[in-house]
Amino acid sequence: MRFQSRHGALRHEKEFPQEYRVDVGLEVDLAVAGTSDRLADTVDYTQVVAAVQDILDGPSRNLLETLAESIAARLLQWPQVKTATVRVRKMAPPLPVVLDWAEVEVERRRGEGR
């Protein structure tokens, strides 16, 4: 997923949109959906996209880690999601050297104490 959003520890990062890319992997029991062919029996990826966009469009965070943790926590609110793996990339972060992106990845499992 690609977003234009305003996050970062520096003032200008909060003022000017930058490109973010988010990858999400979910562990879900797909046995029922695999035989029923019903969207109601699985996780609707349009809802996943909406949840991620809601967080990227929400209050500005200083850290990529906070964005990734917030996304994972939101996705784990759905009872059928057992594990959420979230990768957040900030493309071309404002540094004095050329850097294609900065990236964090978190994997969170239902019931983990965080």
For each residue, the residues with C-beta under 8 A, 3 or more apart:
1: 21 22 23 24 49 52 53
2: 19 20 21
3: 19 20 21 22 52 53 56 57
4: 17 18 19 20
5: 17 18 20 56 57
6: 13 14 15 16 17 18 60
7: 13 14 18 20 56 60 61 62 64 67 90
8: 13 14 18 60 62 90 93 94
9: 13 62 63
10: 13 14 94
11: 14 15
12: 15 16 94
13: 6 7 8 9 10 16 18 94
14: 6 7 8 10 11 60
15: 6 11 12
16: 6 12 13
17: 4 5 6
18: 4 5 6 7 8 13 90 91 92 93 94
19: 2 3 4 90 91 92
20: 2 3 4 5 7 56 67 88 89 90 91
21: 1 2 3 88 89 91 101
22: 1 3 52 56 71 86 87 88 89
23: 1 86 87
24: 1 48 52 71 75 84 85 86 87
25: 84 85 86
26: 43 48 75 81 83 84 85
27: 81 82 83 84
28: 42 43 80 81 82
29: 32 80 82
30: 33 34 42
31: 34 35
32: 29 35 36 41 42
33: 30 36 37 38 41 42
34: 30 31
35: 31 32
36: 32 33 41
37: 33
38: 33 41 42
39: 42 44
40:
41: 32 33 36 38
42: 28 30 32 33 38 39 80
43: 26 28 47 48 78 80 81
44: 39 47 48
45: 48 49
46: 49 50
47: 43 44 50 51
48: 24 26 43 44 45 51 52 75
49: 1 45 46 52 53
50: 46 47 53 54
51: 47 48 54 55 71 74 75
52: 1 3 22 24 48 49 55 56 71 74
53: 1 3 49 50 56 57
54: 50 51 57 58 74
55: 51 52 58 67 70 71 74
56: 3 5 7 20 22 52 53 67
57: 3 5 53 54
58: 54 55
59:
60: 6 7 8 14
61: 7 66 67 70
62: 7 8 9 66
63: 9 66 67
64: 7 67 68 88 89 90 102 103 104
65: 68 69 104 106
66: 61 62 63 69 70
67: 7 20 55 56 61 63 64 70 71 88
68: 64 65 71 72 86 87 88 104 105 106
69: 65 66 72 73 106 108 114
70: 55 61 66 67 73 74
71: 22 24 51 52 55 67 68 74 75 84 86 88
72: 68 69 75 76 84 85 86 106 107 108
73: 69 70 76 77 108 114
74: 51 52 54 55 70 71 77
75: 24 26 48 51 71 72 78 81 84 86
76: 72 73 81 84 108 110
77: 73 74 81
78: 43 75 81
79:
80: 28 29 42 43
81: 26 27 28 43 75 76 77 78 84 110
82: 27 28 29 109 110
83: 26 27 107 108 109 110
84: 24 25 26 27 71 72 75 76 81 107 108
85: 24 25 26 72 105 106 107 108
86: 22 23 24 25 68 71 72 75 105 106 107 108
87: 22 23 24 68 103 104 105
88: 20 21 22 64 67 68 71 103 104 105
89: 20 21 22 64 101 102 103
90: 7 8 18 19 20 64 93 101 102 103
91: 18 19 20 21 100 101
92: 18 19 99 100 101
93: 8 18 90 99 101 102
94: 8 10 12 13 18
95: 99
96:
97:
98:
99: 92 93 95 102
100: 91 92
101: 21 89 90 91 92 93
102: 64 89 90 93 99
103: 64 87 88 89 90
104: 64 65 68 87 88
105: 68 85 86 87 88
106: 65 68 69 72 85 86
107: 72 83 84 85 86
108: 69 72 73 76 83 84 85 86 112 114
109: 82 83 112
110: 76 81 82 83
111:
112: 108 109
113:
114: 69 73 108
